[in-house]
Amino acid sequence: MSAVMRKPKIAVVLFNLGGPDRMESVKPFLLNLFRDPAILRVPFFVRPLLARIIARARVKPAQENYALLGGKSPLLELTRAQGVALEAALPEVEARAFVAMRYWHPFSEKTAREVRDWDPDEVVLLPLYPQYSTTTTGSSLTAWREAAAKIGLMKKVTSICCYHDDAAYLGAMAGLVSRAYGAAMAELDGAVPLRVLFSAHGLPEVIIAQGDPYQYQIERTVAGVIAVLGLPGLDTAVCYQSRATPQKWIGPSTEEELERAARDKVAVLVVPIAFVSEHSETLVELDVEYREFAHEKGVPGYFRAPAANSDGAFIEALAGLVRRALVEGPGLCRGGAGSVCPGKHKDCPQCVAGAA
């Protein structure tokens, strides 16, 4: 009888980028990032040298940023807290959350060993990247498959591809934006308009041109959040931050939108739409660098919505994704309920061939 009543053991593996855990880790973290063929798309024999050149150029400014954060990234601790909250949100199963970072500890192989030793009935791979990109979810899933094969982890696995238009996720994001919007409006002079800037991490244009669906999914997320907000006449824009290589990146950049806001004499509420946890791109780039830039340009007000972190509605959205994945069973599961990517976004693992 006890065997019949036992709750299923479900391992939920949370994927994220990772970040340095001390100042000495910044350089090797950057080297791991730029050695990834999904990130630096150059011939394999050029990549190691170019990765060293780019990492060397970025070490000092990156260390300065992490110094502002106490000498390390907060991403691992925040991701572990999300995992604890997610376990509590799945009482119908015996869930345990594991964290696998892509470019710094804990790497996929270590996490795969921990999952194997726990001996779950099923594994759900849950990227903390709502919008699919070959540079994030795609790279993390590849690293996980290689690690699982290497250490002999043989379990039923369901991989969540994306959830950029999942209703619960959109509702959670809209809640964060709504609260921040209300707080900003209360602080502003009534004569100053407020524009919402949805700022996402950028990508080189060439990656999008090759079929990566990231920009398309960002735009669908923003459209979905705006629809849930339902604020008539809401002034919004989508922009992209964190340019990291010399290539031409998708735009407009967040800097360009801040300059436009200054010209239009509107305040801005910046929403980190592609980040679900606070880290250097939000706590330093948005809160320090772009805030100073906006002040210098004369933007009449600068506000920032928080990342989701362990927000209750966001954790419930993740729990819903896990439940749906368990129902759909092993393979690749799409978290959202809407249409998948049109055929031109051929790097989407679930694109509709021939669709416009």
Sequence and secondary structure as in RCSB ss.txt:
>XXXX:A:sequence
MSAVMRKPKIAVVLFNLGGPDRMESVKPFLLNLFRDPAILRVPFFVRPLLARIIARARVKPAQENYALLGGKSPL
LELTRAQGVALEAALPEVEARAFVAMRYWHPFSEKTAREVRDWDPDEVVLLPLYPQYSTTTTGSSLTAWREAAAK
IGLMKKVTSICCYHDDAAYLGAMAGLVSRAYGAAMAELDGAVPLRVLFSAHGLPEVIIAQGDPYQYQIERTVAGV
IAVLGLPGLDTAVCYQSRATPQKWIGPSTEEELERAARDKVAVLVVPIAFVSEHSETLVELDVEYREFAHEKGVP
GYFRAPAANSDGAFIEALAGLVRRALVEGPGLCRGGAGSVCPGKHKDCPQCVAGAA
>XXXX:A:secstr
 HHHH   EEEEEEEE    SSGGGHHHHHHHHHH TTTS S TTTHHHHHHHHHHHHHHHHHHHHHHTTSS SH
HHHHHHHHHHHHHT TTSEEEEEEEESSSSS HHHHHHHHHHH  SEEEEEES SS  IIIIIHHHHHHHHHHHH
HT   EEEEE   TT HHHHHHHHHHHHHHHHHHHHHS TTS EEEEEEEE  BHHHHHTT  HHHHHHHHHHHH
HHHH  TT EEEEEEE   SSS B SSBHHHHHHHHHHHT EEEEEETT SS  HIIIIIIIIIIHHHHHHHT S
 EEE    TT HHHHHHHHHHHHHHHHH SEEE   SS   BTT TTSTT BTT  
